[in-house]
């Protein structure tokens, strides 16, 4: 999930996805969309907001291909 997007940033998009998951859960459907944050910075406040939004992982830009695959593997192994 790109954090700095026009109109709706990654935080808001993630919060909306998590709300939809809760609505589905209430109706007996359980599903989870794995979300990996991809911010352009590495400051603690950005990381903290990713956690508050219930993102599943974090890799900051720029990143190496191996870092992305590792982060994706970690996220997918937990879901």
PDB file of N, CA, C and O in Angstrom, chain B, residues numbered from 101:
ATOM      1  N   UNK B 101       0.857  -1.171   0.000  1.00  0.00           N
ATOM      2  CA  UNK B 101       0.000   0.000   0.000  1.00  0.00           C
ATOM      3  C   UNK B 101       0.903   1.233   0.000  1.00  0.00           C
ATOM      4  O   UNK B 101       1.687   1.449   0.924  1.00  0.00           O
ATOM      5  N   UNK B 102       0.777   2.021  -1.037  1.00  0.00           N
ATOM      6  CA  UNK B 102       1.523   3.275  -1.102  1.00  0.00           C
ATOM      7  C   UNK B 102       0.878   4.250  -0.115  1.00  0.00           C
ATOM      8  O   UNK B 102      -0.339   4.431  -0.126  1.00  0.00           O
ATOM      9  N   UNK B 103       1.674   4.862   0.719  1.00  0.00           N
ATOM     10  CA  UNK B 103       1.153   5.770   1.740  1.00  0.00           C
ATOM     11  C   UNK B 103       0.779   7.127   1.151  1.00  0.00           C
ATOM     12  O   UNK B 103      -0.265   7.684   1.492  1.00  0.00           O
ATOM     13  N   UNK B 104       1.616   7.655   0.279  1.00  0.00           N
ATOM     14  CA  UNK B 104       1.374   8.989  -0.279  1.00  0.00           C
ATOM     15  C   UNK B 104       0.664   8.881  -1.615  1.00  0.00           C
ATOM     16  O   UNK B 104       1.299   8.910  -2.670  1.00  0.00           O
ATOM     17  N   UNK B 105      -0.665   8.755  -1.568  1.00  0.00           N
ATOM     18  CA  UNK B 105      -1.465   8.687  -2.787  1.00  0.00           C
ATOM     19  C   UNK B 105      -2.368   9.921  -2.857  1.00  0.00           C
ATOM     20  O   UNK B 105      -2.729  10.480  -1.821  1.00  0.00           O
ATOM     21  N   UNK B 106      -2.732  10.346  -4.056  1.00  0.00           N
ATOM     22  CA  UNK B 106      -3.648  11.488  -4.171  1.00  0.00           C
ATOM     23  C   UNK B 106      -5.063  11.094  -3.769  1.00  0.00           C
ATOM     24  O   UNK B 106      -5.451   9.933  -3.904  1.00  0.00           O
ATOM     25  N   UNK B 107      -5.809  12.032  -3.289  1.00  0.00           N
ATOM     26  CA  UNK B 107      -7.221  11.896  -2.908  1.00  0.00           C
ATOM     27  C   UNK B 107      -7.449  11.024  -1.689  1.00  0.00           C
ATOM     28  O   UNK B 107      -8.091  11.472  -0.738  1.00  0.00           O
ATOM     29  N   UNK B 108      -6.947   9.793  -1.678  1.00  0.00           N
ATOM     30  CA  UNK B 108      -7.086   8.932  -0.504  1.00  0.00           C
ATOM     31  C   UNK B 108      -5.719   8.305  -0.237  1.00  0.00           C
ATOM     32  O   UNK B 108      -5.226   7.512  -1.039  1.00  0.00           O
ATOM     33  N   UNK B 109      -5.110   8.666   0.895  1.00  0.00           N
ATOM     34  CA  UNK B 109      -3.790   8.107   1.167  1.00  0.00           C
ATOM     35  C   UNK B 109      -3.893   6.662   1.645  1.00  0.00           C
ATOM     36  O   UNK B 109      -4.988   6.160   1.901  1.00  0.00           O
ATOM     37  N   UNK B 110      -2.764   6.012   1.761  1.00  0.00           N
ATOM     38  CA  UNK B 110      -2.730   4.606   2.135  1.00  0.00           C
ATOM     39  C   UNK B 110      -3.302   4.320   3.507  1.00  0.00           C
ATOM     40  O   UNK B 110      -3.847   3.242   3.743  1.00  0.00           O
ATOM     41  N   UNK B 111      -3.180   5.284   4.422  1.00  0.00           N
ATOM     42  CA  UNK B 111      -3.740   5.098   5.761  1.00  0.00           C
ATOM     43  C   UNK B 111      -5.264   5.016   5.690  1.00  0.00           C
ATOM     44  O   UNK B 111      -5.881   4.117   6.262  1.00  0.00           O
ATOM     45  N   UNK B 112      -5.856   5.973   4.976  1.00  0.00           N
ATOM     46  CA  UNK B 112      -7.314   5.992   4.849  1.00  0.00           C
ATOM     47  C   UNK B 112      -7.818   4.772   4.081  1.00  0.00           C
ATOM     48  O   UNK B 112      -8.833   4.180   4.447  1.00  0.00           O
ATOM     49  N   UNK B 113      -7.114   4.398   3.024  1.00  0.00           N
ATOM     50  CA  UNK B 113      -7.510   3.220   2.251  1.00  0.00           C
ATOM     51  C   UNK B 113      -7.478   1.967   3.127  1.00  0.00           C
ATOM     52  O   UNK B 113      -8.384   1.136   3.068  1.00  0.00           O
ATOM     53  N   UNK B 114      -6.433   1.841   3.934  1.00  0.00           N
ATOM     54  CA  UNK B 114      -6.315   0.682   4.815  1.00  0.00           C
ATOM     55  C   UNK B 114      -7.416   0.677   5.865  1.00  0.00           C
ATOM     56  O   UNK B 114      -8.009  -0.367   6.136  1.00  0.00           O
ATOM     57  N   UNK B 115      -7.693   1.836   6.460  1.00  0.00           N
ATOM     58  CA  UNK B 115      -8.777   1.904   7.449  1.00  0.00           C
ATOM     59  C   UNK B 115     -10.109   1.478   6.815  1.00  0.00           C
ATOM     60  O   UNK B 115     -10.896   0.766   7.440  1.00  0.00           O
ATOM     61  N   UNK B 116     -10.356   1.912   5.582  1.00  0.00           N
ATOM     62  CA  UNK B 116     -11.592   1.532   4.895  1.00  0.00           C
ATOM     63  C   UNK B 116     -11.653   0.029   4.633  1.00  0.00           C
ATOM     64  O   UNK B 116     -12.702  -0.589   4.811  1.00  0.00           O
ATOM     65  N   UNK B 117     -10.550  -0.553   4.218  1.00  0.00           N
ATOM     66  CA  UNK B 117     -10.506  -1.999   3.985  1.00  0.00           C
ATOM     67  C   UNK B 117     -10.765  -2.744   5.288  1.00  0.00           C
ATOM     68  O   UNK B 117     -11.523  -3.714   5.307  1.00  0.00           O
ATOM     69  N   UNK B 118     -10.143  -2.301   6.374  1.00  0.00           N
ATOM     70  CA  UNK B 118     -10.332  -2.976   7.664  1.00  0.00           C
ATOM     71  C   UNK B 118     -11.777  -2.836   8.152  1.00  0.00           C
ATOM     72  O   UNK B 118     -12.299  -3.751   8.790  1.00  0.00           O
ATOM     73  N   UNK B 119     -12.433  -1.703   7.864  1.00  0.00           N
ATOM     74  CA  UNK B 119     -13.849  -1.546   8.219  1.00  0.00           C
ATOM     75  C   UNK B 119     -14.709  -2.546   7.454  1.00  0.00           C
ATOM     76  O   UNK B 119     -15.623  -3.148   8.017  1.00  0.00           O
ATOM     77  N   UNK B 120     -14.411  -2.720   6.163  1.00  0.00           N
ATOM     78  CA  UNK B 120     -15.156  -3.689   5.362  1.00  0.00           C
ATOM     79  C   UNK B 120     -14.958  -5.105   5.893  1.00  0.00           C
ATOM     80  O   UNK B 120     -15.890  -5.911   5.886  1.00  0.00           O
ATOM     81  N   UNK B 121     -13.757  -5.405   6.348  1.00  0.00           N
ATOM     82  CA  UNK B 121     -13.504  -6.721   6.942  1.00  0.00           C
ATOM     83  C   UNK B 121     -14.360  -6.931   8.192  1.00  0.00           C
ATOM     84  O   UNK B 121     -14.901  -8.016   8.405  1.00  0.00           O
ATOM     85  N   UNK B 122     -14.480  -5.890   9.014  1.00  0.00           N
ATOM     86  CA  UNK B 122     -15.296  -5.982  10.223  1.00  0.00           C
ATOM     87  C   UNK B 122     -16.768  -6.191   9.879  1.00  0.00           C
ATOM     88  O   UNK B 122     -17.449  -6.986  10.526  1.00  0.00           O
ATOM     89  N   UNK B 123     -17.258  -5.486   8.872  1.00  0.00           N
ATOM     90  CA  UNK B 123     -18.648  -5.649   8.441  1.00  0.00           C
ATOM     91  C   UNK B 123     -18.874  -7.077   7.957  1.00  0.00           C
ATOM     92  O   UNK B 123     -19.887  -7.694   8.287  1.00  0.00           O
ATOM     93  N   UNK B 124     -17.943  -7.596   7.185  1.00  0.00           N
ATOM     94  CA  UNK B 124     -18.061  -8.970   6.693  1.00  0.00           C
ATOM     95  C   UNK B 124     -18.048  -9.959   7.851  1.00  0.00           C
ATOM     96  O   UNK B 124     -18.791 -10.941   7.848  1.00  0.00           O
ATOM     97  N   UNK B 125     -17.210  -9.696   8.829  1.00  0.00           N
ATOM     98  CA  UNK B 125     -17.101 -10.579   9.998  1.00  0.00           C
ATOM     99  C   UNK B 125     -18.430 -10.640  10.753  1.00  0.00           C
ATOM    100  O   UNK B 125     -18.845 -11.706  11.209  1.00  0.00           O
ATOM    101  N   UNK B 126     -19.089  -9.495  10.879  1.00  0.00           N
ATOM    102  CA  UNK B 126     -20.379  -9.438  11.573  1.00  0.00           C
ATOM    103  C   UNK B 126     -21.448 -10.262  10.855  1.00  0.00           C
ATOM    104  O   UNK B 126     -22.383 -10.757  11.485  1.00  0.00           O
ATOM    105  N   UNK B 127     -21.310 -10.406   9.555  1.00  0.00           N
ATOM    106  CA  UNK B 127     -22.292 -11.193   8.797  1.00  0.00           C
ATOM    107  C   UNK B 127     -21.834 -12.646   8.615  1.00  0.00           C
ATOM    108  O   UNK B 127     -22.412 -13.393   7.826  1.00  0.00           O
ATOM    109  N   UNK B 128     -20.794 -13.031   9.351  1.00  0.00           N
ATOM    110  CA  UNK B 128     -20.346 -14.417   9.325  1.00  0.00           C
ATOM    111  C   UNK B 128     -19.292 -14.741   8.287  1.00  0.00           C
ATOM    112  O   UNK B 128     -18.874 -15.893   8.169  1.00  0.00           O
ATOM    113  N   UNK B 129     -18.859 -13.754   7.540  1.00  0.00           N
ATOM    114  CA  UNK B 129     -17.820 -13.977   6.536  1.00  0.00           C
ATOM    115  C   UNK B 129     -16.488 -13.474   7.085  1.00  0.00           C
ATOM    116  O   UNK B 129     -16.362 -12.322   7.501  1.00  0.00           O
ATOM    117  N   UNK B 130     -15.519 -14.345   7.075  1.00  0.00           N
ATOM    118  CA  UNK B 130     -14.216 -13.947   7.611  1.00  0.00           C
ATOM    119  C   UNK B 130     -13.220 -13.897   6.456  1.00  0.00           C
ATOM    120  O   UNK B 130     -12.991 -14.901   5.782  1.00  0.00           O
ATOM    121  N   UNK B 131     -12.644 -12.753   6.238  1.00  0.00           N
ATOM    122  CA  UNK B 131     -11.604 -12.595   5.244  1.00  0.00           C
ATOM    123  C   UNK B 131     -10.660 -11.497   5.700  1.00  0.00           C
ATOM    124  O   UNK B 131     -11.023 -10.630   6.495  1.00  0.00           O
ATOM    125  N   UNK B 132      -9.455 -11.551   5.187  1.00  0.00           N
ATOM    126  CA  UNK B 132      -8.429 -10.577   5.563  1.00  0.00           C
ATOM    127  C   UNK B 132      -7.588 -10.255   4.334  1.00  0.00           C
ATOM    128  O   UNK B 132      -7.075 -11.153   3.665  1.00  0.00           O
ATOM    129  N   UNK B 133      -7.454  -8.969   4.049  1.00  0.00           N
ATOM    130  CA  UNK B 133      -6.623  -8.513   2.945  1.00  0.00           C
ATOM    131  C   UNK B 133      -5.245  -8.183   3.510  1.00  0.00           C
ATOM    132  O   UNK B 133      -5.113  -7.249   4.300  1.00  0.00           O
ATOM    133  N   UNK B 134      -4.212  -8.936   3.116  1.00  0.00           N
ATOM    134  CA  UNK B 134      -2.865  -8.604   3.589  1.00  0.00           C
ATOM    135  C   UNK B 134      -2.427  -7.257   3.005  1.00  0.00           C
ATOM    136  O   UNK B 134      -2.506  -7.036   1.797  1.00  0.00           O
ATOM    137  N   UNK B 135      -1.966  -6.369   3.878  1.00  0.00           N
ATOM    138  CA  UNK B 135      -1.538  -5.040   3.428  1.00  0.00           C
ATOM    139  C   UNK B 135      -0.114  -4.780   3.903  1.00  0.00           C
ATOM    140  O   UNK B 135       0.183  -4.824   5.097  1.00  0.00           O
ATOM    141  N   UNK B 136       0.748  -4.511   2.944  1.00  0.00           N
ATOM    142  CA  UNK B 136       2.141  -4.194   3.198  1.00  0.00           C
ATOM    143  C   UNK B 136       2.339  -2.707   2.923  1.00  0.00           C
ATOM    144  O   UNK B 136       2.145  -2.253   1.796  1.00  0.00           O
ATOM    145  N   UNK B 137       2.718  -1.960   3.934  1.00  0.00           N
ATOM    146  CA  UNK B 137       2.934  -0.522   3.783  1.00  0.00           C
ATOM    147  C   UNK B 137       4.219  -0.268   3.006  1.00  0.00           C
ATOM    148  O   UNK B 137       5.225  -0.948   3.207  1.00  0.00           O
ATOM    149  N   UNK B 138       4.170   0.724   2.113  1.00  0.00           N
ATOM    150  CA  UNK B 138       5.343   1.090   1.331  1.00  0.00           C
ATOM    151  C   UNK B 138       5.532   2.609   1.370  1.00  0.00           C
ATOM    152  O   UNK B 138       5.318   3.291   0.368  1.00  0.00           O
ATOM    153  N   UNK B 139       5.936   3.136   2.536  1.00  0.00           N
ATOM    154  CA  UNK B 139       6.137   4.582   2.649  1.00  0.00           C
ATOM    155  C   UNK B 139       7.471   5.019   2.056  1.00  0.00           C
ATOM    156  O   UNK B 139       8.377   4.210   1.853  1.00  0.00           O
ATOM    157  N   UNK B 140       7.567   6.306   1.785  1.00  0.00           N
ATOM    158  CA  UNK B 140       8.797   6.874   1.236  1.00  0.00           C
ATOM    159  C   UNK B 140       9.751   7.329   2.333  1.00  0.00           C
ATOM    160  O   UNK B 140      10.818   7.869   2.040  1.00  0.00           O
ATOM    161  N   UNK B 141       9.382   7.118   3.579  1.00  0.00           N
ATOM    162  CA  UNK B 141      10.254   7.532   4.679  1.00  0.00           C
ATOM    163  C   UNK B 141      10.360   6.410   5.707  1.00  0.00           C
ATOM    164  O   UNK B 141       9.664   5.398   5.624  1.00  0.00           O
ATOM    165  N   UNK B 142      11.232   6.612   6.657  1.00  0.00           N
ATOM    166  CA  UNK B 142      11.424   5.600   7.701  1.00  0.00           C
ATOM    167  C   UNK B 142      11.245   6.207   9.096  1.00  0.00           C
ATOM    168  O   UNK B 142      11.817   5.712  10.068  1.00  0.00           O
ATOM    169  N   UNK B 143      10.459   7.269   9.192  1.00  0.00           N
ATOM    170  CA  UNK B 143      10.296   7.907  10.501  1.00  0.00           C
ATOM    171  C   UNK B 143       9.324   7.103  11.366  1.00  0.00           C
ATOM    172  O   UNK B 143       8.416   6.440  10.864  1.00  0.00           O
ATOM    173  N   UNK B 144       9.539   7.180  12.653  1.00  0.00           N
ATOM    174  CA  UNK B 144       8.760   6.394  13.608  1.00  0.00           C
ATOM    175  C   UNK B 144       7.268   6.707  13.529  1.00  0.00           C
ATOM    176  O   UNK B 144       6.442   5.803  13.654  1.00  0.00           O
ATOM    177  N   UNK B 145       6.913   7.972  13.325  1.00  0.00           N
ATOM    178  CA  UNK B 145       5.499   8.357  13.275  1.00  0.00           C
ATOM    179  C   UNK B 145       4.775   7.651  12.128  1.00  0.00           C
ATOM    180  O   UNK B 145       3.620   7.254  12.284  1.00  0.00           O
ATOM    181  N   UNK B 146       5.427   7.491  10.993  1.00  0.00           N
ATOM    182  CA  UNK B 146       4.816   6.790   9.859  1.00  0.00           C
ATOM    183  C   UNK B 146       4.628   5.321  10.204  1.00  0.00           C
ATOM    184  O   UNK B 146       3.566   4.751   9.953  1.00  0.00           O
ATOM    185  N   UNK B 147       5.651   4.713  10.775  1.00  0.00           N
ATOM    186  CA  UNK B 147       5.545   3.311  11.187  1.00  0.00           C
ATOM    187  C   UNK B 147       4.411   3.132  12.197  1.00  0.00           C
ATOM    188  O   UNK B 147       3.614   2.202  12.083  1.00  0.00           O
ATOM    189  N   UNK B 148       4.343   4.031  13.188  1.00  0.00           N
ATOM    190  CA  UNK B 148       3.294   3.942  14.210  1.00  0.00           C
ATOM    191  C   UNK B 148       1.902   4.038  13.601  1.00  0.00           C
ATOM    192  O   UNK B 148       0.992   3.327  14.027  1.00  0.00           O
ATOM    193  N   UNK B 149       1.726   4.902  12.617  1.00  0.00           N
ATOM    194  CA  UNK B 149       0.421   5.042  11.964  1.00  0.00           C
ATOM    195  C   UNK B 149       0.085   3.782  11.161  1.00  0.00           C
ATOM    196  O   UNK B 149      -1.078   3.385  11.091  1.00  0.00           O
ATOM    197  N   UNK B 150       1.081   3.162  10.564  1.00  0.00           N
ATOM    198  CA  UNK B 150       0.857   1.891   9.854  1.00  0.00           C
ATOM    199  C   UNK B 150       0.339   0.829  10.823  1.00  0.00           C
ATOM    200  O   UNK B 150      -0.572   0.070  10.491  1.00  0.00           O
ATOM    201  N   UNK B 151       0.914   0.780  12.001  1.00  0.00           N
ATOM    202  CA  UNK B 151       0.472  -0.177  13.023  1.00  0.00           C
ATOM    203  C   UNK B 151      -0.953   0.151  13.466  1.00  0.00           C
ATOM    204  O   UNK B 151      -1.789  -0.744  13.581  1.00  0.00           O
ATOM    205  N   UNK B 152      -1.229   1.432  13.714  1.00  0.00           N
ATOM    206  CA  UNK B 152      -2.585   1.839  14.135  1.00  0.00           C
ATOM    207  C   UNK B 152      -3.630   1.491  13.086  1.00  0.00           C
ATOM    208  O   UNK B 152      -4.758   1.142  13.435  1.00  0.00           O
ATOM    209  N   UNK B 153      -3.281   1.578  11.824  1.00  0.00           N
ATOM    210  CA  UNK B 153      -4.209   1.262  10.730  1.00  0.00           C
ATOM    211  C   UNK B 153      -4.338  -0.239  10.514  1.00  0.00           C
ATOM    212  O   UNK B 153      -5.140  -0.686   9.695  1.00  0.00           O
ATOM    213  N   UNK B 154      -3.557  -1.008  11.241  1.00  0.00           N
ATOM    214  CA  UNK B 154      -3.571  -2.484  11.146  1.00  0.00           C
ATOM    215  C   UNK B 154      -3.027  -2.993   9.821  1.00  0.00           C
ATOM    216  O   UNK B 154      -3.535  -3.959   9.252  1.00  0.00           O
ATOM    217  N   UNK B 155      -1.973  -2.316   9.334  1.00  0.00           N
ATOM    218  CA  UNK B 155      -1.260  -2.857   8.187  1.00  0.00           C
ATOM    219  C   UNK B 155      -0.465  -4.063   8.682  1.00  0.00           C
ATOM    220  O   UNK B 155      -0.090  -4.126   9.852  1.00  0.00           O
ATOM    221  N   UNK B 156      -0.212  -5.007   7.798  1.00  0.00           N
ATOM    222  CA  UNK B 156       0.419  -6.263   8.198  1.00  0.00           C
ATOM    223  C   UNK B 156       1.931  -6.247   8.133  1.00  0.00           C
ATOM    224  O   UNK B 156       2.583  -7.080   8.763  1.00  0.00           O
ATOM    225  N   UNK B 157       2.493  -5.331   7.397  1.00  0.00           N
ATOM    226  CA  UNK B 157       3.940  -5.269   7.250  1.00  0.00           C
ATOM    227  C   UNK B 157       4.363  -3.909   6.747  1.00  0.00           C
ATOM    228  O   UNK B 157       3.534  -3.030   6.510  1.00  0.00           O
ATOM    229  N   UNK B 158       5.685  -3.742   6.585  1.00  0.00           N
ATOM    230  CA  UNK B 158       6.229  -2.426   6.295  1.00  0.00           C
ATOM    231  C   UNK B 158       7.551  -2.589   5.553  1.00  0.00           C
ATOM    232  O   UNK B 158       8.427  -3.329   6.000  1.00  0.00           O
ATOM    233  N   UNK B 159       7.696  -1.917   4.446  1.00  0.00           N
ATOM    234  CA  UNK B 159       8.979  -1.837   3.748  1.00  0.00           C
ATOM    235  C   UNK B 159       9.068  -0.427   3.165  1.00  0.00           C
ATOM    236  O   UNK B 159       8.191  -0.004   2.411  1.00  0.00           O
ATOM    237  N   UNK B 160      10.128   0.292   3.518  1.00  0.00           N
ATOM    238  CA  UNK B 160      10.230   1.687   3.071  1.00  0.00           C
ATOM    239  C   UNK B 160      10.972   1.784   1.740  1.00  0.00           C
ATOM    240  O   UNK B 160      11.861   0.988   1.435  1.00  0.00           O
ATOM    241  N   UNK B 161      10.575   2.785   0.966  1.00  0.00           N
ATOM    242  CA  UNK B 161      11.208   3.042  -0.327  1.00  0.00           C
ATOM    243  C   UNK B 161      12.438   3.917  -0.117  1.00  0.00           C
ATOM    244  O   UNK B 161      12.437   4.728   0.809  1.00  0.00           O
ATOM    245  N   UNK B 162      13.445   3.798  -0.896  1.00  0.00           N
ATOM    246  CA  UNK B 162      13.628   2.762  -1.913  1.00  0.00           C
ATOM    247  C   UNK B 162      13.999   1.439  -1.252  1.00  0.00           C
ATOM    248  O   UNK B 162      14.601   1.421  -0.179  1.00  0.00           O
ATOM    249  N   UNK B 163      13.642   0.350  -1.888  1.00  0.00           N
ATOM    250  CA  UNK B 163      13.951  -0.961  -1.328  1.00  0.00           C
ATOM    251  C   UNK B 163      14.516  -1.856  -2.416  1.00  0.00           C
ATOM    252  O   UNK B 163      14.304  -1.641  -3.609  1.00  0.00           O
ATOM    253  N   UNK B 164      15.228  -2.847  -1.970  1.00  0.00           N
ATOM    254  CA  UNK B 164      15.770  -3.849  -2.880  1.00  0.00           C
ATOM    255  C   UNK B 164      14.700  -4.919  -3.096  1.00  0.00           C
ATOM    256  O   UNK B 164      13.843  -5.134  -2.239  1.00  0.00           O
ATOM    257  N   UNK B 165      14.760  -5.564  -4.211  1.00  0.00           N
ATOM    258  CA  UNK B 165      13.797  -6.603  -4.543  1.00  0.00           C
ATOM    259  C   UNK B 165      13.733  -7.665  -3.440  1.00  0.00           C
ATOM    260  O   UNK B 165      12.648  -8.114  -3.071  1.00  0.00           O
ATOM    261  N   UNK B 166      14.874  -8.056  -2.927  1.00  0.00           N
ATOM    262  CA  UNK B 166      14.935  -9.074  -1.868  1.00  0.00           C
ATOM    263  C   UNK B 166      14.193  -8.624  -0.603  1.00  0.00           C
ATOM    264  O   UNK B 166      13.528  -9.429   0.049  1.00  0.00           O
ATOM    265  N   UNK B 167      14.311  -7.335  -0.261  1.00  0.00           N
ATOM    266  CA  UNK B 167      13.603  -6.803   0.917  1.00  0.00           C
ATOM    267  C   UNK B 167      12.095  -6.911   0.733  1.00  0.00           C
ATOM    268  O   UNK B 167      11.375  -7.270   1.664  1.00  0.00           O
ATOM    269  N   UNK B 168      11.623  -6.601  -0.463  1.00  0.00           N
ATOM    270  CA  UNK B 168      10.192  -6.669  -0.750  1.00  0.00           C
ATOM    271  C   UNK B 168       9.698  -8.109  -0.651  1.00  0.00           C
ATOM    272  O   UNK B 168       8.671  -8.372  -0.026  1.00  0.00           O
ATOM    273  N   UNK B 169      10.419  -9.035  -1.262  1.00  0.00           N
ATOM    274  CA  UNK B 169      10.013 -10.442  -1.208  1.00  0.00           C
ATOM    275  C   UNK B 169      10.002 -10.971   0.222  1.00  0.00           C
ATOM    276  O   UNK B 169       9.108 -11.726   0.605  1.00  0.00           O
ATOM    277  N   UNK B 170      10.992 -10.574   1.001  1.00  0.00           N
ATOM    278  CA  UNK B 170      11.054 -11.017   2.402  1.00  0.00           C
ATOM    279  C   UNK B 170       9.850 -10.489   3.177  1.00  0.00           C
ATOM    280  O   UNK B 170       9.201 -11.239   3.907  1.00  0.00           O
ATOM    281  N   UNK B 171       9.553  -9.199   3.019  1.00  0.00           N
ATOM    282  CA  UNK B 171       8.415  -8.599   3.720  1.00  0.00           C
ATOM    283  C   UNK B 171       7.104  -9.243   3.280  1.00  0.00           C
ATOM    284  O   UNK B 171       6.235  -9.509   4.110  1.00  0.00           O
ATOM    285  N   UNK B 172       6.959  -9.494   1.991  1.00  0.00           N
ATOM    286  CA  UNK B 172       5.739 -10.127   1.487  1.00  0.00           C
ATOM    287  C   UNK B 172       5.604 -11.547   2.040  1.00  0.00           C
ATOM    288  O   UNK B 172       4.511 -11.961   2.426  1.00  0.00           O
ATOM    289  N   UNK B 173       6.690 -12.279   2.078  1.00  0.00           N
ATOM    290  CA  UNK B 173       6.665 -13.645   2.613  1.00  0.00           C
ATOM    291  C   UNK B 173       6.258 -13.652   4.083  1.00  0.00           C
ATOM    292  O   UNK B 173       5.482 -14.505   4.515  1.00  0.00           O
ATOM    293  N   UNK B 174       6.780 -12.704   4.841  1.00  0.00           N
ATOM    294  CA  UNK B 174       6.434 -12.622   6.268  1.00  0.00           C
ATOM    295  C   UNK B 174       4.944 -12.330   6.454  1.00  0.00           C
ATOM    296  O   UNK B 174       4.281 -12.953   7.283  1.00  0.00           O
ATOM    297  N   UNK B 175       4.433 -11.390   5.684  1.00  0.00           N
ATOM    298  CA  UNK B 175       3.022 -11.024   5.775  1.00  0.00           C
ATOM    299  C   UNK B 175       2.141 -12.207   5.366  1.00  0.00           C
ATOM    300  O   UNK B 175       1.177 -12.532   6.060  1.00  0.00           O
ATOM    301  N   UNK B 176       2.463 -12.834   4.266  1.00  0.00           N
ATOM    302  CA  UNK B 176       1.632 -13.925   3.764  1.00  0.00           C
ATOM    303  C   UNK B 176       1.697 -15.164   4.653  1.00  0.00           C
ATOM    304  O   UNK B 176       0.734 -15.928   4.717  1.00  0.00           O
ATOM    305  N   UNK B 177       2.804 -15.367   5.327  1.00  0.00           N
ATOM    306  CA  UNK B 177       2.903 -16.532   6.207  1.00  0.00           C
ATOM    307  C   UNK B 177       2.035 -16.384   7.461  1.00  0.00           C
ATOM    308  O   UNK B 177       1.707 -17.376   8.113  1.00  0.00           O
ATOM    309  N   UNK B 178       1.666 -15.145   7.794  1.00  0.00           N
ATOM    310  CA  UNK B 178       0.828 -14.897   8.975  1.00  0.00           C
ATOM    311  C   UNK B 178      -0.656 -14.855   8.651  1.00  0.00           C
ATOM    312  O   UNK B 178      -1.488 -14.875   9.558  1.00  0.00           O
ATOM    313  N   UNK B 179      -0.999 -14.797   7.361  1.00  0.00           N
ATOM    314  CA  UNK B 179      -2.423 -14.663   7.008  1.00  0.00           C
ATOM    315  C   UNK B 179      -2.996 -15.960   6.489  1.00  0.00           C
ATOM    316  O   UNK B 179      -4.178 -16.019   6.149  1.00  0.00           O
TER     317      UNK B 179
END
